[in-house]
Amino acid sequence: MRIEPLRDYVVVTLRPEAGNGRGLVVVRTARNAVREAEVVAIGPECRDIHIGDGVLINLLVASQIKDSYLVPEPTILGTL
C-alpha cells in the first residue's frame, strides 16, 4: 500500500529497537514512547524533513497504518 500524505504530514517506518545482546527486547512503557524511524513519504507542505531522514517520533501522537505511521511534521522531535 502506498500512502501519499497531505499537508504537513509525514509517513515513517520504525527502525528496529536495539536489544540487550541476548535476543531480548525490553518493553517500553507509554511514557517512553519515543522511537527512531525513517521517513518514507512527505506531504507537499513539509519544509524541514526529507525522504530517507532518520527522525525521533512520539508514538502517542502518531497514527498507525499497517506497518507505517502517519505523523504531523510539527510533532517530530528531531532528526538523526
QUIHUKA-V114285 format. One line per field, one symbol per residue. psi: psi as a letter, one per 40 degrees, with the letter a starting at -180 (. if undefined). burial: # if it has 16 or more other ideal C-beta (glycine too) atoms within 10 Angstrom, else .. A space follows every 50 residues. Layout:
BEGIN
psi->???
burial->???
END
This chain:
BEGIN
psi->hhhhiibfihhiiiiiihaeeeeihhhiideffhiiihheiiieehdeii heihihihedeihhhbeiihhhdeehdii.
burial->....#..#####.#....................#.#.#####..#..#. ..#.#.#.#..#.....######..#....
END
